[in-house]
Amino acid sequence: MRYLVELEPTTEAANKLDSGPGGPGPLFGYIAERWKPEAFYLRADRRIALWVIDFPDVASLVELTHVALARAGVAPKVVPLLTGAEGGEILPRAIQRAQLAP
């Protein structure tokens, strides 16, 4: 399943990442190599990184959560995403099934 992953480290963790060799680059590189995100962004106004990652299974999402906890001091925020094509296929059935709920 594809997710928007948002990671805002604690101030202490961000300072540690920024002051290390290469700043946060080695962590970003690790995430890029391990999960092959479809997109990667940095917020210009805060120390927040965002990725769009299509996780192969829940274990992979749990693994990223543990990386985030260890390196950023927080769990990532994750938002499930659908492409437009996926939405066109899934939403009509979901809406139809939801109408059956009491």
C-alpha positions in Angstrom: 0.0 0.0 0.0 1.2 3.5 -0.8 1.6 6.0 2.0 2.5 9.6 2.4 5.1 9.4 5.2 5.9 12.6 7.2 8.7 12.7 9.6 9.3 15.7 11.9 12.1 14.8 14.3 12.3 16.1 17.8 14.5 19.2 18.2 17.1 17.1 20.0 17.1 14.4 17.2 17.1 17.0 14.4 20.1 18.8 16.0 21.9 15.5 16.3 21.1 14.6 12.7 22.2 18.1 11.4 25.5 18.1 13.3 26.5 14.6 12.2 28.7 13.9 9.2 26.6 14.7 6.1 23.8 16.1 8.2 20.5 14.2 7.7 21.8 13.0 4.2 22.9 9.6 5.3 19.5 8.8 6.9 17.7 10.2 3.8 20.0 8.0 1.6 19.3 4.9 3.7 15.5 5.5 3.3 15.9 6.1 -0.4 17.9 2.9 -0.9 15.8 0.7 1.4 12.3 1.8 0.4 12.7 3.4 -3.1 10.2 6.2 -2.5 8.2 7.4 -5.5 8.7 11.0 -4.2 10.8 12.9 -1.6 10.2 16.4 -0.3 11.5 18.7 2.4 9.4 21.4 3.9 11.0 24.8 3.5 9.5 26.2 6.7 10.2 23.3 9.2 12.5 20.4 9.7 10.1 17.9 8.1 10.8 15.3 5.4 8.0 13.7 3.4 8.1 10.6 1.2 5.6 8.7 -0.9 6.4 5.0 -0.3 4.6 2.0 -1.7 5.3 -0.5 1.2 5.3 -4.2 0.1 3.8 -5.3 3.4 3.0 -4.1 6.9 6.4 -5.4 8.2 8.2 -2.9 6.0 6.1 -0.1 7.4 6.9 -1.2 11.0 10.6 -1.3 10.1 10.5 2.3 8.9 8.6 3.2 12.1 11.5 1.8 14.1 14.1 3.6 12.0 12.2 6.8 12.6 11.9 6.3 16.3 15.6 5.5 16.6 16.9 8.4 14.5 14.2 11.1 14.7 12.8 10.3 18.2 9.2 10.1 16.8 7.0 7.7 14.9 6.2 8.9 11.4 2.8 10.1 10.4 1.5 7.9 7.6 -1.5 8.6 5.4 -2.8 6.0 3.0 -2.9 7.1 -0.6 -4.6 6.0 -3.8 -3.6 7.1 -7.3 -6.4 8.5 -9.5 -6.6 5.2 -11.4 -6.8 3.2 -8.1 -9.5 5.5 -6.8 -11.5 5.1 -10.0 -11.5 1.4 -9.5 -11.8 1.1 -5.7 -14.1 4.0 -4.7 -17.3 3.0 -6.5 -17.2 -0.4 -4.9 -16.4 1.1 -1.5 -19.2 3.6 -1.7 -21.7 0.8 -2.8 -20.6 -1.4 0.2 -20.8 1.6 2.6 -24.4 2.1 1.7 -25.2 -1.3 3.0 -24.1 -0.4 6.5 -27.0 0.1 9.0 
